Amino acid sequence: MHTENAQQTAERLVDSFPAGLHNTIRGMLARTLVAIVSQRLVERADRPGRVPANEILLTTPAVRRMIAEGRSELALAIEAGRNQGMQTMDDSLLDLYRSGKIKYETAWAQMEDLERLGPYPGEAEKTQV
């Protein structure tokens, strides 16, 4: 499925059915879903090619309730579930940048929360002079 994140994936699955079935489909999805993994292939900095950045949503009881109720806070559930193996797309992009696999510009173009990325390398020194 072509979606940006786990939230959009769940919504698109439900929306692919007639509106009268949305509650039923949300309930079925909540009972049967194991995980949603969203992936973006981003340009590598360390060698030619691309590297996957992944958002991982695992269906905990809280996530199942959110899906069944049609709530749109799955990103918050992912952040809260980091210790269970979940990660946001921003987490993945930040890890790839910090490990030198992608450039700052690549992470900047893909991330939602740019404050987490921090200033452009070298900018902090310029403002302190």
Secondary structure, DSSP 8 states (H G I E B T S, - for coil): ---SSHHHHHHHHHHTS-GGGHHHHHHHHHHH--EEEEEEEEE-SSSSSEEEEEEEEE--HHHHHHHHHT-S-HHHHHHHTGGGT-B-HHHHHHHHHHTTSS-HHHHHHH-S-HHHH-S-TTHHHHHH-
